[in-house]
Amino acid sequence: MDALDAECFHFLQLNHLSVNCAFAMISPKIGLSLMPEQAFLDAAHPLFESGDVDIIEWSFDMCWGTSVPQQCLQLLNRYSAANSLLGHGVSFSLLTARRTKRQELWLQYLQSEVRQYNYQKISEHFGFLTTDVFIQGSPLPMPFVPEMVDIGVNNLQAIRNIAQVPVGIENLGFAFSRHDVHDQGKFITAMLEPVDGFLLLDIHNVYCNMINFDLSFEEVTETLPLHRAKEMHVSGGSFRSIQHENKNIYCDSHDAAIPQDVFALLENVLPQFPHVETIIFERLGNTLLNKYDAEQFHDDFNTLKSIIKKATHEQNA
């Protein structure tokens, strides 16, 4: 709780989270979001060598047009051959109102990508990210109106038609209001239904909205299609000086250790998701700056592994 003061912590009420699941729980695979930075590859090397990384997720569009390290390529080929590679898009922008030339190019690159690697699933972020003149930023919420839902569905269908694998949406960790948080779940539900897609439930993104809007886990997720949750993300973040109700905003920045509160949250809610197949640990490669960071990275991974093992054992006992 060192990163959070008491004001930000009181609402979690983890002891009040209900865990009621009558189904047997599969044992989710634990994996890493693969980063091309050498610091990440060095830190993750012992985990790969020990065989502890069951699956990897690759944000393929972050390296299009750049040189990917040989060590990274070897891992991609290894996990692709083992049917243990997930694809995660970052920059397509599902809710850009009019298909752009940049998006068309993105889809062309995707065609090459899925020919080269054997992706089991592909996901993208919910929200609006780019237009022709605005090409960088964080995913932003959009108004929940039928026209925007149609845009999202059409874009998901375009990705699925090329990839020929299940497609999913990751819930967003940023909102302008509680109303945005609530509408996001309805929006994602409406987008996934026509393509029979899956929910990539980012636990840390849920946590961001809990912190920023003083909400419970149930309040953040009540409109999400939780029955479609097949993958999870877990990460850490940090506060930014952008003010909201005289508080700094907590962001899904992947630049710090996983907070103990997020571990506790995951431990409490994981048995509610018996059909989650994979849990991916995210940490930006350029944030592993020293030996301490690498050790913390290992500790976080091992803690996640212990939580998964415990939840699976208890649920199936």
LUMDO-298028 format. One record per residue (C-alpha): residue number from 1; residue in three letters; x, y, z. Coordinates in pm, whole numbers, padded with zeros to 5 digits. Layout:
! LUMDO-298028
MARDO, NUM, ALA, X, Y, Z
...
This chain:
! LUMDO-298028
MARDO, 1, MET, 00000, 00000, 00000
MARDO, 2, ASP, 00305, 00223, -00016
MARDO, 3, ALA, 00186, 00391, -00339
MARDO, 4, LEU, -00164, 00457, -00220
MARDO, 5, ASP, -00281, 00668, 00067
MARDO, 6, ALA, -00570, 00572, 00290
MARDO, 7, GLU, -00812, 00792, 00098
MARDO, 8, CYS, -00752, 00594, -00220
MARDO, 9, PHE, -00758, 00257, -00048
MARDO, 10, HIS, -01072, 00255, 00165
MARDO, 11, PHE, -01311, 00180, -00118
MARDO, 12, LEU, -01153, -00150, -00221
MARDO, 13, GLN, -01336, -00348, 00049
MARDO, 14, LEU, -01182, -00667, -00076
MARDO, 15, ASN, -01333, -00869, 00205
MARDO, 16, HIS, -01678, -00792, 00067
MARDO, 17, LEU, -01613, -00927, -00283
MARDO, 18, SER, -01838, -01222, -00343
MARDO, 19, VAL, -01681, -01533, -00490
MARDO, 20, ASN, -01948, -01777, -00600
MARDO, 21, CYS, -01871, -02013, -00883
MARDO, 22, ALA, -02009, -02363, -00920
MARDO, 23, PHE, -01795, -02456, -01220
MARDO, 24, ALA, -01463, -02634, -01231
MARDO, 25, MET, -01183, -02392, -01305
MARDO, 26, ILE, -00928, -02456, -01574
MARDO, 27, SER, -00571, -02371, -01485
MARDO, 28, PRO, -00492, -02053, -01678
MARDO, 29, LYS, -00163, -02034, -01859
MARDO, 30, ILE, 00066, -01762, -01726
MARDO, 31, GLY, 00259, -01552, -01971
MARDO, 32, LEU, 00441, -01234, -02050
MARDO, 33, SER, 00376, -00946, -02282
MARDO, 34, LEU, 00692, -00968, -02490
MARDO, 35, MET, 00893, -00647, -02517
MARDO, 36, PRO, 01176, -00588, -02769
MARDO, 37, GLU, 01400, -00387, -02534
MARDO, 38, GLN, 01718, -00564, -02430
MARDO, 39, ALA, 01659, -00482, -02063
MARDO, 40, PHE, 01331, -00673, -02078
MARDO, 41, LEU, 01484, -00967, -02266
MARDO, 42, ASP, 01765, -00987, -02010
MARDO, 43, ALA, 01526, -00971, -01715
MARDO, 44, ALA, 01286, -01227, -01865
MARDO, 45, HIS, 01557, -01468, -01981
MARDO, 46, PRO, 01564, -01677, -01659
MARDO, 47, LEU, 01186, -01718, -01671
MARDO, 48, PHE, 01198, -01840, -02030
MARDO, 49, GLU, 01492, -02070, -01959
MARDO, 50, SER, 01316, -02228, -01661
MARDO, 51, GLY, 01005, -02300, -01867
MARDO, 52, ASP, 00784, -02091, -01640
MARDO, 53, VAL, 00640, -01880, -01925
MARDO, 54, ASP, 00355, -02083, -02071
MARDO, 55, ILE, 00251, -01833, -02337
MARDO, 56, ILE, 00351, -01493, -02473
MARDO, 57, GLU, 00159, -01199, -02608
MARDO, 58, TRP, 00309, -00986, -02882
MARDO, 59, SER, 00198, -00632, -02959
MARDO, 60, PHE, 00290, -00677, -03322
MARDO, 61, ASP, 00201, -00330, -03446
MARDO, 62, MET, 00450, -00164, -03211
MARDO, 63, CYS, 00741, -00303, -03412
MARDO, 64, TRP, 00614, -00285, -03768
MARDO, 65, GLY, 00876, -00111, -03979
MARDO, 66, THR, 01150, -00152, -03718
MARDO, 67, SER, 01424, -00404, -03653
MARDO, 68, VAL, 01322, -00671, -03399
MARDO, 69, PRO, 01606, -00823, -03189
MARDO, 70, GLN, 01706, -01176, -03284
MARDO, 71, GLN, 01634, -01300, -02934
MARDO, 72, CYS, 01282, -01168, -02966
MARDO, 73, LEU, 01232, -01333, -03305
MARDO, 74, GLN, 01349, -01665, -03164
MARDO, 75, LEU, 01092, -01646, -02888
MARDO, 76, LEU, 00817, -01557, -03134
MARDO, 77, ASN, 00903, -01854, -03353
MARDO, 78, ARG, 00928, -02086, -03053
MARDO, 79, TYR, 00593, -01994, -02904
MARDO, 80, SER, 00424, -01973, -03242
MARDO, 81, ALA, 00528, -02331, -03319
MARDO, 82, ALA, 00396, -02440, -02979
MARDO, 83, ASN, 00050, -02282, -03039
MARDO, 84, SER, 00124, -02049, -02748
MARDO, 85, LEU, 00132, -01705, -02911
MARDO, 86, LEU, -00129, -01433, -02864
MARDO, 87, GLY, -00153, -01116, -03073
MARDO, 88, HIS, -00237, -00780, -02921
MARDO, 89, GLY, -00297, -00472, -03132
MARDO, 90, VAL, -00232, -00132, -02981
MARDO, 91, SER, -00273, 00126, -03256
MARDO, 92, PHE, -00560, 00030, -03489
MARDO, 93, SER, -00820, 00250, -03312
MARDO, 94, LEU, -01143, 00051, -03324
MARDO, 95, LEU, -01366, 00356, -03284
MARDO, 96, THR, -01216, 00594, -03538
MARDO, 97, ALA, -01530, 00716, -03714
MARDO, 98, ARG, -01408, 00690, -04073
MARDO, 99, ARG, -01165, 00425, -04198
MARDO, 100, THR, -00831, 00595, -04258
MARDO, 101, LYS, -00543, 00518, -04493
MARDO, 102, ARG, -00337, 00440, -04186
MARDO, 103, GLN, -00592, 00178, -04076
MARDO, 104, GLU, -00597, 00023, -04422
MARDO, 105, LEU, -00219, -00003, -04407
MARDO, 106, TRP, -00250, -00156, -04059
MARDO, 107, LEU, -00478, -00428, -04199
MARDO, 108, GLN, -00230, -00496, -04481
MARDO, 109, TYR, 00048, -00538, -04226
MARDO, 110, LEU, -00177, -00770, -04027
MARDO, 111, GLN, -00213, -00996, -04331
MARDO, 112, SER, 00164, -01040, -04340
MARDO, 113, GLU, 00180, -01084, -03964
MARDO, 114, VAL, -00067, -01373, -03946
MARDO, 115, ARG, 00104, -01546, -04238
MARDO, 116, GLN, 00432, -01534, -04050
MARDO, 117, TYR, 00314, -01634, -03702
MARDO, 118, ASN, 00055, -01872, -03566
MARDO, 119, TYR, -00156, -01650, -03342
MARDO, 120, GLN, -00422, -01823, -03131
MARDO, 121, LYS, -00623, -01507, -03064
MARDO, 122, ILE, -00595, -01137, -03145
MARDO, 123, SER, -00718, -00850, -02930
MARDO, 124, GLU, -00736, -00472, -02956
MARDO, 125, HIS, -00802, -00187, -02714
MARDO, 126, PHE, -01146, -00043, -02672
MARDO, 127, GLY, -01171, 00324, -02763
MARDO, 128, PHE, -01065, 00594, -03003
MARDO, 129, LEU, -00696, 00650, -03064
MARDO, 130, THR, -00624, 00810, -03400
MARDO, 131, THR, -00749, 01001, -03702
MARDO, 132, ASP, -00556, 01109, -04010
MARDO, 133, VAL, -00408, 01409, -03829
MARDO, 134, PHE, -00409, 01281, -03471
MARDO, 135, ILE, -00196, 00968, -03467
MARDO, 136, GLN, -00058, 00929, -03115
MARDO, 137, GLY, -00210, 00920, -02772
MARDO, 138, SER, -00395, 00700, -02526
MARDO, 139, PRO, -00721, 00521, -02608
MARDO, 140, LEU, -01017, 00743, -02520
MARDO, 141, PRO, -01382, 00657, -02452
MARDO, 142, MET, -01650, 00742, -02702
MARDO, 143, PRO, -02025, 00806, -02665
MARDO, 144, PHE, -02235, 00489, -02657
MARDO, 145, VAL, -02451, 00538, -02965
MARDO, 146, PRO, -02556, 00286, -03232
MARDO, 147, GLU, -02346, 00448, -03502
MARDO, 148, MET, -02028, 00407, -03295
MARDO, 149, VAL, -02114, 00047, -03213
MARDO, 150, ASP, -02152, -00025, -03586
MARDO, 151, ILE, -01808, 00124, -03651
MARDO, 152, GLY, -01651, -00093, -03381
MARDO, 153, VAL, -01822, -00408, -03508
MARDO, 154, ASN, -01714, -00342, -03867
MARDO, 155, ASN, -01354, -00291, -03759
MARDO, 156, LEU, -01353, -00606, -03546
MARDO, 157, GLN, -01496, -00800, -03838
MARDO, 158, ALA, -01220, -00668, -04064
MARDO, 159, ILE, -00955, -00790, -03820
MARDO, 160, ARG, -01125, -01129, -03779
MARDO, 161, ASN, -01163, -01177, -04154
MARDO, 162, ILE, -00791, -01134, -04200
MARDO, 163, ALA, -00668, -01316, -03889
MARDO, 164, GLN, -00916, -01607, -03903
MARDO, 165, VAL, -00889, -01648, -03525
MARDO, 166, PRO, -01108, -01530, -03235
MARDO, 167, VAL, -01090, -01154, -03181
MARDO, 168, GLY, -01136, -00967, -02856
MARDO, 169, ILE, -01145, -00627, -02689
MARDO, 170, GLU, -00951, -00508, -02387
MARDO, 171, ASN, -01141, -00292, -02138
MARDO, 172, LEU, -01012, 00062, -02102
MARDO, 173, GLY, -00834, 00202, -01797
MARDO, 174, PHE, -00921, 00564, -01870
MARDO, 175, ALA, -01254, 00743, -01846
MARDO, 176, PHE, -01374, 01100, -01817
MARDO, 177, SER, -01657, 01013, -01578
MARDO, 178, ARG, -01838, 00733, -01399
MARDO, 179, HIS, -02084, 00743, -01685
MARDO, 180, ASP, -01802, 00651, -01924
MARDO, 181, VAL, -01704, 00359, -01699
MARDO, 182, HIS, -02059, 00228, -01698
MARDO, 183, ASP, -02115, 00276, -02072
MARDO, 184, GLN, -01787, 00108, -02163
MARDO, 185, GLY, -01919, -00232, -02060
MARDO, 186, LYS, -02239, -00191, -02260
MARDO, 187, PHE, -02034, -00072, -02557
MARDO, 188, ILE, -01796, -00370, -02545
MARDO, 189, THR, -02087, -00611, -02503
MARDO, 190, ALA, -02260, -00471, -02811
MARDO, 191, MET, -01938, -00489, -03016
MARDO, 192, LEU, -01844, -00845, -02921
MARDO, 193, GLU, -02182, -01006, -02969
MARDO, 194, PRO, -02200, -00991, -03353
MARDO, 195, VAL, -01848, -01138, -03392
MARDO, 196, ASP, -01875, -01384, -03100
MARDO, 197, GLY, -01562, -01217, -02963
MARDO, 198, PHE, -01391, -01249, -02628
MARDO, 199, LEU, -01325, -01005, -02346
MARDO, 200, LEU, -00965, -00937, -02252
MARDO, 201, LEU, -01024, -00834, -01892
MARDO, 202, ASP, -00743, -00608, -01778
MARDO, 203, ILE, -00753, -00627, -01398
MARDO, 204, HIS, -00525, -00327, -01360
MARDO, 205, ASN, -00746, -00119, -01589
MARDO, 206, VAL, -01042, -00207, -01368
MARDO, 207, TYR, -00832, -00103, -01069
MARDO, 208, CYS, -00752, 00232, -01232
MARDO, 209, ASN, -01122, 00310, -01259
MARDO, 210, MET, -01178, 00192, -00902
MARDO, 211, ILE, -00911, 00432, -00780
MARDO, 212, ASN, -01004, 00729, -00997
MARDO, 213, PHE, -01379, 00714, -00945
MARDO, 214, ASP, -01405, 00557, -00599
MARDO, 215, LEU, -01586, 00250, -00730
MARDO, 216, SER, -01595, -00117, -00632
MARDO, 217, PHE, -01488, -00398, -00861
MARDO, 218, GLU, -01853, -00490, -00913
MARDO, 219, GLU, -01946, -00133, -01005
MARDO, 220, VAL, -01669, -00108, -01266
MARDO, 221, THR, -01743, -00446, -01422
MARDO, 222, GLU, -02122, -00474, -01385
MARDO, 223, THR, -02191, -00398, -01753
MARDO, 224, LEU, -01891, -00582, -01898
MARDO, 225, PRO, -01961, -00918, -02068
MARDO, 226, LEU, -01772, -01110, -01802
MARDO, 227, HIS, -01897, -01444, -01936
MARDO, 228, ARG, -01682, -01373, -02242
MARDO, 229, ALA, -01360, -01325, -02044
MARDO, 230, LYS, -01096, -01555, -02192
MARDO, 231, GLU, -00780, -01357, -02120
MARDO, 232, MET, -00659, -01130, -01842
MARDO, 233, HIS, -00390, -00864, -01814
MARDO, 234, VAL, -00219, -00774, -01490
MARDO, 235, SER, 00028, -00488, -01453
MARDO, 236, GLY, 00133, -00191, -01244
MARDO, 237, GLY, 00102, 00180, -01296
MARDO, 238, SER, 00163, 00520, -01146
MARDO, 239, PHE, -00006, 00847, -01058
MARDO, 240, ARG, -00005, 01144, -01294
MARDO, 241, SER, -00045, 01507, -01198
MARDO, 242, ILE, -00367, 01550, -01400
MARDO, 243, GLN, -00621, 01653, -01140
MARDO, 244, HIS, -00966, 01501, -01090
MARDO, 245, GLU, -01167, 01607, -00786
MARDO, 246, ASN, -00845, 01729, -00623
MARDO, 247, LYS, -00678, 01392, -00677
MARDO, 248, ASN, -00403, 01283, -00912
MARDO, 249, ILE, -00507, 01035, -01180
MARDO, 250, TYR, -00383, 00678, -01148
MARDO, 251, CYS, -00280, 00544, -01489
MARDO, 252, ASP, -00229, 00206, -01653
MARDO, 253, SER, 00126, 00296, -01745
MARDO, 254, HIS, 00297, -00045, -01706
MARDO, 255, ASP, 00596, 00132, -01554
MARDO, 256, ALA, 00604, -00004, -01198
MARDO, 257, ALA, 00563, -00315, -00989
MARDO, 258, ILE, 00218, -00467, -00955
MARDO, 259, PRO, 00052, -00306, -00647
MARDO, 260, GLN, -00023, -00540, -00359
MARDO, 261, ASP, -00386, -00429, -00382
MARDO, 262, VAL, -00403, -00558, -00740
MARDO, 263, PHE, -00265, -00894, -00629
MARDO, 264, ALA, -00529, -00905, -00356
MARDO, 265, LEU, -00800, -00808, -00603
MARDO, 266, LEU, -00694, -01079, -00847
MARDO, 267, GLU, -00681, -01341, -00573
MARDO, 268, ASN, -01037, -01254, -00467
MARDO, 269, VAL, -01198, -01238, -00810
MARDO, 270, LEU, -01011, -01503, -01010
MARDO, 271, PRO, -01240, -01789, -00900
MARDO, 272, GLN, -01529, -01598, -01059
MARDO, 273, PHE, -01370, -01654, -01401
MARDO, 274, PRO, -01341, -02030, -01453
MARDO, 275, HIS, -01310, -01995, -01831
MARDO, 276, VAL, -01011, -01759, -01839
MARDO, 277, GLU, -00742, -01938, -02036
MARDO, 278, THR, -00445, -01704, -02004
MARDO, 279, ILE, -00315, -01437, -01767
MARDO, 280, ILE, -00053, -01202, -01910
MARDO, 281, PHE, 00188, -00994, -01701
MARDO, 282, GLU, 00267, -00659, -01863
MARDO, 283, ARG, 00573, -00443, -01792
MARDO, 284, LEU, 00729, -00198, -02034
MARDO, 285, GLY, 01081, -00297, -02132
MARDO, 286, ASN, 01225, 00050, -02091
MARDO, 287, THR, 01119, 00063, -01723
MARDO, 288, LEU, 01349, -00220, -01611
MARDO, 289, LEU, 01636, 00010, -01530
MARDO, 290, ASN, 01846, -00182, -01279
MARDO, 291, LYS, 01895, -00505, -01087
MARDO, 292, TYR, 01624, -00415, -00837
MARDO, 293, ASP, 01368, -00368, -01116
MARDO, 294, ALA, 01460, -00707, -01264
MARDO, 295, GLU, 01424, -00875, -00924
MARDO, 296, GLN, 01087, -00708, -00872
MARDO, 297, PHE, 00982, -00827, -01217
MARDO, 298, HIS, 01063, -01187, -01119
MARDO, 299, ASP, 00887, -01150, -00784
MARDO, 300, ASP, 00572, -01018, -00951
MARDO, 301, PHE, 00568, -01303, -01201
MARDO, 302, ASN, 00615, -01563, -00929
MARDO, 303, THR, 00342, -01406, -00715
MARDO, 304, LEU, 00103, -01423, -01010
MARDO, 305, LYS, 00195, -01785, -01063
MARDO, 306, SER, 00127, -01864, -00697
MARDO, 307, ILE, -00213, -01691, -00705
MARDO, 308, ILE, -00316, -01885, -01016
MARDO, 309, LYS, -00204, -02215, -00868
MARDO, 310, LYS, -00383, -02149, -00540
MARDO, 311, ALA, -00707, -02038, -00705
MARDO, 312, THR, -00714, -02341, -00935
MARDO, 313, HIS, -00644, -02583, -00650
MARDO, 314, GLU, -00906, -02436, -00417
MARDO, 315, GLN, -01175, -02413, -00684
MARDO, 316, ASN, -01127, -02771, -00797
MARDO, 317, ALA, -01073, -02926, -00452
